[in-house]
Amino acid sequence: MLSVLGLTRDYDGTTVLDDVSFDVRPGRMTGFVGANGAGKTTTMRIIVGVLAATRGSVTWGGEPISVEQRRRIGYLPEERGLYPKMKVHEQLVYFARLHGRATAEAAARAHELLDRLGLAERAGDLLETLSLGNQQRVQVAAALMHEPEALVMDEPFSGLDPIAVDAMVSLLRDEVTPHMPVLFSSHQLELVEGLCDDLVILSHGRLVAAGSVADLRGREADRFRVVLAGDADASTLRDVPEVVLLDARGPEATVELRDGPPEEVLRALQSVAPVAEFARVVRPLAQIYREAVQ
């Protein structure tokens, strides 16, 4: 497990990261969200060793992270770190060689990743001739070239069209092993929602929420959407003692469970009116985020 413990970073007397602690669990994708300037990039740079923390530490497997362990992290920076006048395939092989991979092995790996990302036909082109979205795909491939044991990605979906996003999501799902912790930041909350198992939210350099998405969604009482059959008036559900009626519009209502498991509550509702639909209301990630940073 990759953990950050009490990370603090000061710049010229200004604290931009304030006592931040969270875990990135193996085999799970952890979404890292927050407004610009919240401290996400600073945290990631400290994790991979680009920046030093003023206070706090980073551990891997419960021990202080070493230089060698950091070499085994695949890092995608927010600002591209590729060579524009170097050929795509050539520089992917170069990055893999920096991690000690044999040339033939690196060449095969580069072909594999470029094919998965839809760039096989551009392998011999100079990077600068690619669109910004395709350059971002190459940056992702570079982070994966040495088959890392952990991934830290700062805005990996930036500049990608929906087809490229789908290709990258498929690749990431295949690359993530049960032992690999993955931390990625994104302003595209709908992508984070579809991908992440865990969530970390920063605001003004401080941690305001962290945990599994399921736990963060479940911190409020259970809410259900109820649709009554026919022309029944959902306002009649206010007489059901097992629920609190939050909203009623014609045959549709939102209720909050007061007591008892959903199965018993459903039977209580059906004793008042026929129920056509009874479904849990899942709080969207955007709502969780807004509530956390307020």
C-alpha positions in Angstrom: 0.0 0.0 0.0 1.2 3.5 -0.8 0.5 6.0 2.0 1.1 9.7 2.6 1.4 10.7 6.2 1.0 14.2 7.4 2.4 15.8 4.2 3.0 19.5 4.5 4.7 21.8 2.0 5.5 25.4 2.6 6.5 27.9 -0.1 8.1 31.2 1.2 6.1 31.0 4.4 2.8 30.0 2.7 1.5 26.5 3.4 0.1 25.0 0.2 -0.2 21.5 1.6 -1.3 21.1 5.2 -1.0 17.8 7.1 -2.5 15.6 4.4 -2.8 11.8 5.0 -4.4 9.1 3.0 -3.8 5.6 1.6 -3.7 4.4 -2.0 -4.7 0.8 -1.7 -3.4 -2.0 -4.0 -5.5 -3.1 -6.9 -7.8 -0.1 -6.6 -8.0 3.2 -8.5 -8.1 6.2 -6.2 -9.5 9.4 -7.6 -7.8 12.6 -6.5 -10.0 15.6 -6.9 -10.0 19.3 -5.9 -10.0 22.7 -7.4 -7.0 24.2 -9.1 -4.5 25.1 -6.4 -5.9 22.5 -3.9 -2.5 20.8 -3.6 -3.0 17.7 -5.8 0.0 18.2 -8.1 2.2 19.1 -5.1 1.2 15.9 -3.4 1.9 13.8 -6.4 5.3 15.4 -6.9 6.2 14.6 -3.3 5.1 11.0 -3.8 7.3 10.4 -6.8 10.3 12.4 -5.3 10.2 15.5 -7.6 9.5 17.7 -4.6 10.5 17.3 -0.9 8.0 17.6 1.8 8.5 20.3 4.5 7.0 17.8 6.9 5.5 14.3 6.7 6.4 11.2 4.8 5.5 8.7 2.1 5.5 5.0 2.8 5.2 1.9 0.7 4.3 -1.3 2.4 4.5 0.5 5.8 8.2 1.5 5.3 9.6 4.8 4.1 9.6 4.8 0.4 13.1 4.4 -1.2 14.6 5.8 -4.3 14.5 2.3 -5.9 10.8 2.0 -5.1 10.1 5.4 -6.6 11.8 4.1 -9.8 9.1 1.5 -10.0 6.3 4.0 -10.0 4.8 5.0 -13.3 4.4 8.8 -13.3 2.3 10.9 -15.7 3.0 14.6 -14.9 0.4 17.3 -15.6 2.9 19.0 -17.9 4.2 16.8 -20.7 7.7 15.6 -20.3 8.3 14.2 -23.8 10.7 15.2 -26.5 8.8 16.9 -29.4 11.5 16.3 -32.1 12.0 12.6 -31.2 10.0 9.8 -32.9 7.2 8.3 -30.9 8.3 4.7 -30.8 12.0 5.7 -30.4 11.4 7.7 -27.3 9.1 5.2 -25.6 12.0 2.7 -26.0 14.4 5.3 -24.6 12.2 5.7 -21.5 12.0 2.0 -21.0 15.8 1.7 -21.4 16.2 4.3 -18.6 14.4 1.8 -16.4 16.8 -1.0 -17.3 14.7 -2.8 -19.9 16.4 -4.5 -22.8 16.0 -2.8 -26.2 14.1 -5.7 -27.9 11.8 -6.0 -24.9 11.2 -2.3 -24.8 10.5 -2.2 -28.5 7.8 -4.9 -28.2 6.2 -3.2 -25.2 6.1 0.1 -27.1 4.4 -1.5 -30.1 1.9 -3.2 -27.8 1.0 0.1 -26.0 0.8 2.2 -29.1 -1.5 -0.4 -30.7 -3.8 -0.4 -27.6 -4.0 3.4 -27.7 -4.7 3.6 -31.5 -1.3 5.1 -32.4 0.4 2.1 -34.1 0.4 4.0 -37.5 2.1 7.0 -35.9 5.0 5.1 -34.3 7.6 6.5 -36.7 6.3 10.1 -36.5 7.9 12.9 -34.6 6.0 13.7 -31.5 5.4 17.3 -32.4 3.4 16.3 -35.5 0.8 14.6 -33.3 -2.3 16.4 -32.0 -2.2 17.4 -28.3 -4.6 14.6 -27.5 -2.4 12.0 -29.2 0.6 13.4 -27.5 -1.2 12.8 -24.2 -1.7 9.1 -25.3 2.0 8.8 -25.8 2.6 10.3 -22.4 0.4 7.6 -20.9 2.3 4.9 -22.8 5.6 6.4 -21.4 4.3 6.0 -17.9 3.4 2.4 -18.5 6.5 1.3 -20.5 8.4 -0.3 -17.6 5.3 -2.1 -16.3 5.3 -0.1 -13.0 4.2 -1.5 -9.7 2.3 1.7 -8.9 0.8 4.5 -11.0 0.6 8.2 -10.2 -1.2 10.2 -12.9 -1.9 13.9 -13.0 -4.8 14.7 -15.3 -4.3 11.6 -17.6 -7.5 12.3 -19.5 -6.7 15.9 -20.3 -7.3 16.8 -24.0 -8.6 13.4 -25.0 -11.7 12.8 -27.1 -14.3 10.3 -25.9 -12.9 7.5 -28.1 -9.4 8.1 -26.7 -10.8 8.1 -23.2 -12.4 4.7 -23.8 -9.2 3.3 -25.1 -7.2 4.6 -22.2 -9.8 3.4 -19.6 -9.7 -0.1 -21.2 -5.9 -0.1 -21.1 -5.7 1.0 -17.5 -8.2 -1.7 -16.4 -6.0 -4.3 -18.1 -2.7 -2.9 -16.6 -3.8 -2.6 -13.0 -2.9 -5.7 -11.1 -4.3 -6.8 -7.7 -1.1 -5.5 -6.1 -0.9 -2.1 -7.9 -2.0 1.1 -6.2 -3.2 3.8 -8.6 -3.7 7.5 -7.9 -5.0 9.8 -10.6 -6.3 13.3 -10.6 -8.9 14.7 -12.9 -11.4 17.6 -13.1 -13.7 15.4 -15.1 -15.8 14.0 -12.3 -17.9 11.8 -14.5 -14.7 9.9 -15.5 -13.5 9.6 -11.9 -17.0 8.4 -10.9 -16.9 5.6 -13.5 -13.3 4.5 -12.7 -12.4 5.0 -9.1 -12.9 2.7 -6.2 -11.7 5.2 -3.6 -11.8 9.0 -3.5 -9.6 11.7 -1.9 -10.7 15.3 -1.9 -8.5 18.3 -1.2 -9.5 21.9 -0.6 -7.1 24.7 -0.1 -4.3 22.3 0.7 -6.3 20.3 3.3 -7.9 16.9 3.2 -11.6 17.2 3.4 -12.8 13.7 2.6 -11.2 10.3 1.9 -12.5 6.7 1.7 -14.2 4.3 -0.6 -16.8 5.8 -2.9 -19.4 3.5 -1.4 -18.7 4.7 2.1 -18.7 8.4 1.1 -22.1 7.9 -0.6 -23.4 6.1 2.4 -22.7 8.7 5.0 -26.2 10.0 4.7 -29.3 8.1 5.6 -30.6 5.7 2.8 -32.8 7.5 0.3 -35.0 5.8 -2.2 -37.0 6.8 -5.3 -40.5 5.5 -5.2 -42.9 5.4 -8.1 -46.5 4.3 -7.4 -48.5 2.5 -10.0 -51.4 4.1 -11.8 -52.7 7.5 -10.7 -51.8 7.1 -7.0 -50.7 10.2 -5.2 -47.3 9.8 -3.6 -48.1 12.3 -0.9 -50.0 9.5 0.8 -46.6 8.0 1.7 -46.2 10.6 4.5 -48.4 8.4 6.6 -45.9 5.5 6.5 -44.0 5.6 9.8 -41.0 3.7 8.4 -40.0 6.6 6.0 -39.6 10.4 5.9 -41.2 11.8 2.8 -38.7 14.3 1.3 -40.4 15.1 -2.0 -43.6 14.1 -3.8 -44.7 14.9 -7.3 -47.7 13.0 -8.6 -46.9 9.3 -8.4 -43.2 9.8 -7.7 -41.5 10.5 -4.4 -38.1 10.5 -2.7 -38.1 9.0 0.8 -35.6 8.5 3.5 -35.6 5.3 5.5 -36.4 6.0 9.1 -36.2 2.4 10.4 -35.9 -1.2 9.2 -34.3 -2.8 6.2 -35.4 -1.8 2.6 -37.4 -5.0 2.2 -39.6 -4.3 5.2 -40.0 -0.6 4.2 -41.1 -1.7 0.7 -43.8 -3.9 2.3 -45.0 -1.0 4.4 -45.2 1.2 1.3 -47.1 -1.4 -0.6 -49.7 -1.5 2.2 -50.6 2.1 1.4 -50.4 2.0 -2.4 -49.1 -0.3 -5.2 -45.4 0.3 -5.9 -44.1 0.2 -9.5 -40.5 1.2 -8.6 -38.4 1.2 -5.5 -34.8 2.1 -6.1 -31.9 3.5 -4.0 -30.9 7.0 -4.8 -27.1 7.1 -5.5 -25.5 10.4 -4.7 -23.4 11.5 -7.7 -19.8 12.2 -7.2 -20.3 15.9 -8.0 -22.7 16.2 -5.0 -20.2 14.5 -2.7 -17.5 16.8 -3.9 -19.6 20.0 -3.5 -20.6 18.9 0.1 -17.0 18.2 1.0 -15.5 21.5 -0.1 -18.2 23.8 1.2 
